Each structure stands twice: as structure tokens, then as C-alpha cells.
């Protein structure tokens, strides 16, 4: 028999009154009366766990937290479920079974055709059994992992409590982690033209942030502060690299996430691509591939035919051109987030410069058919691209003239 929501609310108020006075046994008893409602509101299980911890009943608390984690998964709140799972392992590091149970539960609950396709071969027949007929909504990043990969990822995830008003990081800090708001809300704080600090946005539960610094090896460009007491999940680059060394396919999952979050944003902000609709950007993004070069490798040579344009995903490159005497003229250096190669791609002219990998580098590849499709649908892009290309050509000519050489 379902419990009336009004009865649940009254029981919560009564329980919280007991809790605030330190009458934990009475608070526990009050919450126990509405425990069955926890399948709809997992916070009831969480509170039961909190009360049990206050009473030094660790095993009982862990049991309640396990129930909360399961309910969060069934309701589709996978980020919250992971946060609760990490709470359990923080209480008792030996309880790795909580993480394994969460991975299996999420695998079964997410038993859609997409999950079945990605399921680790030989992972066990239980992974294909659905708890119910509902499929979880797609959770950015986590939804694309196989069960075994998902388990290794959540083992690496760190859970951080951030009291209201506390800063997670500041502008200029190194960007070597991705963060997810599991509970609460954080404020993104930037610098206005008059150098005052202003709140640019507020990120709520489920929001992923920090991916620009993470993927582009750049410094943080804003401050992040807890607007209210919050729980934040953190994944470091080193941890993900360890996972990739064990599960090579995770690198493709991260690349797909990179395209979805970084390339889409860079294209939306780009002078060249800003005319495109979100749907058209995503169609182009789905066709992108990546390529890697080791430090010192020549990516493209002056005079070659150009069929590709590149976006630097990771690493840096140097751009050079030849002078009249056969020497080398250093033009510029490019880093993660920069485009190059568009001149030859858009004009059919030979490459006007040589690009060499200064470090090991990973590039996102835009092919000629992609650019052709964009130009056919968005004629205004052609004008912008021609102007940008003209500016690049002029820069090269000026550099050569400054060096006292002829084209």
C-alpha cells in the first residue's frame, strides 16, 4: 500500500526535529516508518544512513547507503549513485563490493541494445537481465562504458565535499581533472572588464565542468565556488590514462566525449563555423576522426596538396615556411584548441607552410567532403573563410618580407 506523501512529509519533519536535538534513536524510528518510500525518494535511505552513523552503527549505515545507491540507479540518477558508493568506500575502504554491485546494477538497468552491444564479452549472463523495463537516460561520459570499464572508472572517481562558499579551484590553476556535480550547486566566477569578479553561471546536479582545461592542457579560466554545500566527483587525467592502458576502448569513449563537449563548443565560438545550427555541427562532429604524430614528425609539408584541416586536440606544433635561400622561416606555434590547414583545403592551393609536431600531438581531422558540405549549406561561411584565409596568406607574405626574402 502506497504511503500518502503528506504522511511522508510529516514524518520527515518529526524525524528531523528529533535529529536536530540529538535524539537519534527516535529520529531513526520515525524514518523507519516511511522507509518503503525510499524507492521513490532515496534521500530517506541516505538520512537513515546518516543517523545510523551518528549512533556508531557503521554496518547498518552502509546497508542504508547501499539501498540509497540502488534506488538512485533505478530512478536514473547514476551520478548520485556513484557519490553514495564513494561514501561507502570512504567509510570502509574494504567495501569494494559496493562498487561492483553498482556496476552490475547499472549494467542490468541500462540493458538497452546500445549497452548490450558494448557489454564486455564473457562478462556474465546476469548483465543482460533488466531490473525493470525502463532504460536509464544517457548520462554524459558514463553511459558509454562497458560494465567492466565502468567499474574501473568508478573505482578511480574521487568524491569531494565542498562546504558552501568554499572554492574548488581558481583561475590560473592547472586543469588536470574533470568534475561532476553530484549534489548541490557550484558557481562559475569570472573576471569582468573592470576586473571585478562576477558569477557567470550556476551549475546544478549532473553538470560536468572542467573539460576544457582537462582536454586542452590549459589553465583554469574561471573560479569555481560552492554556492551551497555540495558533493563533487573528480576524475584525474592520470587516473583515466591508467584506465586507458587497461581498456584501450576507453580512449575512443573519451574522444567521443571530447568531440561532443569541446569540438562542438569550439565550432560554435569559431568565426568560421558559428553560422551552423547545433544539429548540423553535431552531424559534422559525428564524422570526425583523430590522428596522432610523435614529436618531430612532419604533419604537412609546404607545396603538398591539402585535403585536410586539423584541430589540435593535444600537444603543440610549429609552423614554418621556406625562404628564397632554402632556409627555414619560423612563422608561429600552435597549441591545443587551434586550427590549421584550412588554406589549402578551401582554396585547392598547395600548402603554404610546413607544420611539424613540437611535442607528441593528437589532431582532429576535418576532410574536404565535410567542408564542402558546410559551404554548400552555408554560403556565408565561404565569405568568412576566404577572409580568414586571406589574412593568413598576408601574414605569411609579411613574415617573408620582414625576413628579406621573396615569395
TACOR-V232614 format. One record per backbone hydrogen bond with DSSP energy under -1.0 kcal/mol. CO is the residue of the C=O (numbers start at 0). NH is the residue of the N-H. Records with the same first field share a line. If there is no record, write none. Layout:
BEGIN
CO: NH ; NH
END
This chain:
BEGIN
3: 7
4: 8
5: 9
6: 10
7: 11
8: 12
9: 13
10: 14
11: 15
12: 16
13: 17
14: 18
15: 19
17: 22
18: 21
21: 23
22: 26
23: 27
24: 28
25: 29
26: 30
27: 31
28: 32
30: 33
31: 34
33: 36
34: 37
35: 38
36: 39 ; 40
40: 43
41: 45
42: 46
43: 47
44: 48
45: 49
46: 50
47: 51
48: 52
49: 53
50: 54
51: 56
52: 55
56: 60
57: 61
58: 62
59: 63
60: 64
61: 65
62: 66
63: 67
64: 68
65: 69
66: 70
67: 71
68: 72
69: 73
70: 74
71: 76
72: 75
75: 77
76: 80
77: 81
78: 82
79: 83
80: 84
81: 85
82: 86
83: 87
84: 88
85: 89
86: 90
87: 91
91: 94
93: 95
94: 97
95: 99
96: 100
97: 101
98: 102
99: 103
100: 104
101: 105
102: 106
103: 107
104: 108
105: 109
107: 110
109: 111
111: 115
112: 116
113: 117
119: 122
123: 126
124: 127
125: 128
138: 142
139: 141
141: 144
145: 149
146: 150
147: 151
148: 152
149: 153
150: 154
151: 155
152: 156
157: 233
159: 231
161: 229
162: 165
165: 225
168: 223
169: 172
172: 219
175: 236
177: 234
178: 208
179: 232
180: 205
182: 230
184: 226 ; 227
185: 202
186: 224
187: 199 ; 200
188: 222
189: 197
191: 194
195: 191
197: 189
200: 187
202: 185
203: 206
206: 180
208: 178
209: 213
210: 214
211: 215
219: 171
222: 188
223: 167
224: 186
225: 164
229: 161
230: 181 ; 182
231: 159
232: 179
233: 157
234: 177
235: 239
236: 240
237: 241
238: 242
239: 243
240: 244
242: 246
246: 249
247: 250
248: 252
249: 253
250: 254
251: 255
252: 256
253: 257
254: 258
255: 259
256: 260
257: 261 ; 262
258: 263
261: 265
262: 266
263: 267
264: 268
265: 269
269: 273
272: 275
276: 280
277: 281
278: 282
279: 283
280: 284
281: 285
283: 286
284: 287
288: 364
290: 362
292: 360
293: 296
296: 356
299: 354
300: 303
303: 350
306: 367
308: 365
309: 339
310: 363
311: 336
313: 361
315: 357 ; 358
316: 333
317: 355
318: 330 ; 331
319: 353
320: 328
322: 325
326: 322
328: 320
331: 318
333: 316
334: 337
337: 311
339: 309
340: 344
341: 345
342: 346
343: 347
350: 302
353: 319
354: 298 ; 299
355: 317
356: 295
360: 292
361: 312 ; 313
362: 290
363: 310
365: 308
366: 370
367: 371
368: 372
369: 373
370: 374
371: 375
372: 376
373: 377
377: 380
379: 383
380: 384
381: 385
382: 386
383: 387
384: 388
385: 389
386: 390
387: 391
388: 392
389: 393
390: 394
391: 395
392: 396
393: 397
394: 398
395: 399
396: 400
397: 401
398: 402
399: 404
400: 403
END
